[in-house]
Amino acid sequence: MVDDEPSIRLLCRVNLELEGYEVREAATLAEAREVIEGGPPDLILLDMHVGHERGDTLLGELRAREPRIPVAVVTGSTDLDSGTRKIDADAVLAKPFRIDDLLGIVRSLTAGE
């Protein structure tokens, strides 16, 4: 889970752990890179605006290095929701989101592992 908002990371971590998922968190893109270097995750939940950084920067790096890791972008940006801006993500979760939507995306992207 890559998000600069501690409350969003907590919400996601608690709910995903209740479903049996192991969650590693990062508040910056640098932290996310370190976490990924420690072992590729099964899925990345990536905020598009991480502090003053852009999540699509990390997304581009991931696609170049680890193209098989599924990435769900979590965003409050309406341009992604409407499809006016194309990104190379496997799913988009719009903020504010329902926990059921989060869990559905995670289940879908991790099925078959």
C-alpha positions as CSV (number, residue, x, y, z in Angstrom):
1,M,0.0,0.0,0.0
2,V,1.6,3.2,-1.2
3,D,-0.1,6.3,0.1
4,D,1.0,9.4,2.0
5,E,-2.2,9.5,4.1
6,P,-1.7,7.4,7.3
7,S,-5.5,7.0,7.7
8,I,-5.9,5.5,4.2
9,R,-3.0,3.1,4.8
10,L,-4.5,2.1,8.1
11,L,-7.9,1.6,6.7
12,C,-6.6,-0.6,3.9
13,R,-4.2,-2.6,6.1
14,V,-6.7,-3.4,8.7
15,N,-9.4,-4.5,6.3
16,L,-7.0,-6.5,4.1
17,E,-5.4,-8.2,7.1
18,L,-8.8,-9.2,8.3
19,E,-9.2,-11.0,5.0
20,G,-5.9,-12.8,5.5
21,Y,-3.6,-10.6,3.3
22,E,-0.2,-9.5,4.4
23,V,0.2,-5.8,3.9
24,R,3.4,-3.7,3.6
25,E,3.1,0.0,3.7
26,A,5.0,2.9,2.2
27,A,4.3,6.7,2.7
28,T,6.7,7.8,0.0
29,L,7.9,6.5,-3.4
30,A,11.3,6.0,-1.9
31,E,9.9,3.8,0.8
32,A,7.9,1.9,-1.8
33,R,11.0,1.2,-3.8
34,E,12.7,-0.2,-0.7
35,V,9.8,-2.4,0.2
36,I,9.7,-3.8,-3.4
37,E,13.4,-4.4,-3.3
38,G,12.8,-6.5,-0.2
39,G,10.7,-8.9,-2.3
40,P,8.2,-8.3,-5.0
41,P,4.6,-8.0,-3.7
42,D,1.7,-9.9,-5.1
43,L,-0.1,-6.6,-5.7
44,I,0.5,-2.9,-5.3
45,L,-2.1,-0.4,-4.3
46,L,-0.7,2.9,-5.4
47,D,-1.9,6.4,-4.8
48,M,-1.5,8.7,-7.7
49,H,-0.4,11.6,-5.6
50,V,2.1,10.6,-2.9
51,G,3.0,13.9,-1.2
52,H,4.7,16.0,-3.9
53,E,5.4,13.0,-6.0
54,R,3.4,11.4,-8.7
55,G,2.5,7.7,-8.4
56,D,2.6,7.2,-12.1
57,T,6.4,7.7,-11.9
58,L,6.6,4.6,-9.8
59,L,4.1,2.8,-12.0
60,G,6.3,3.4,-15.0
61,E,9.4,2.1,-13.2
62,L,7.4,-1.0,-12.1
63,R,6.2,-1.7,-15.6
64,A,9.7,-1.6,-16.9
65,R,11.2,-3.8,-14.1
66,E,8.4,-5.9,-12.8
67,P,5.7,-5.9,-15.5
68,R,3.8,-8.9,-13.9
69,I,3.1,-7.3,-10.6
70,P,-0.6,-6.1,-10.7
71,V,-1.1,-2.5,-9.8
72,A,-4.3,-0.9,-8.6
73,V,-4.2,2.9,-8.6
74,V,-6.0,4.6,-5.8
75,T,-6.9,8.2,-6.6
76,G,-9.2,11.1,-5.9
77,S,-8.5,12.5,-9.4
78,T,-11.6,12.6,-11.6
79,D,-9.6,12.6,-14.8
80,L,-8.7,9.0,-14.3
81,D,-12.2,8.0,-13.4
82,S,-13.6,9.5,-16.6
83,G,-10.9,7.9,-18.7
84,T,-9.5,11.1,-20.1
85,R,-6.0,10.2,-18.8
86,K,-4.7,6.8,-19.6
87,I,-2.5,4.9,-17.2
88,D,-1.0,1.5,-17.3
89,A,-2.8,0.2,-14.2
90,D,-4.7,-3.1,-13.8
91,A,-7.5,-1.4,-11.9
92,V,-8.5,2.1,-10.6
93,L,-10.1,2.6,-7.2
94,A,-11.6,6.0,-6.8
95,K,-11.4,7.8,-3.5
96,P,-13.5,7.9,-1.5
97,F,-14.0,4.1,-1.9
98,R,-16.0,1.4,-0.2
99,I,-14.2,-1.4,1.6
100,D,-16.1,-3.9,-0.6
101,D,-14.7,-2.3,-3.7
102,L,-11.2,-2.4,-2.3
103,L,-11.6,-6.1,-1.4
104,G,-13.1,-6.9,-4.7
105,I,-10.2,-5.4,-6.7
106,V,-7.6,-7.1,-4.4
107,R,-9.4,-10.5,-4.8
108,S,-9.7,-10.1,-8.5
109,L,-6.0,-9.1,-9.1
110,T,-4.6,-11.8,-6.7
111,A,-6.8,-14.6,-7.9
112,G,-4.9,-17.7,-9.1
113,E,-1.8,-17.1,-6.9
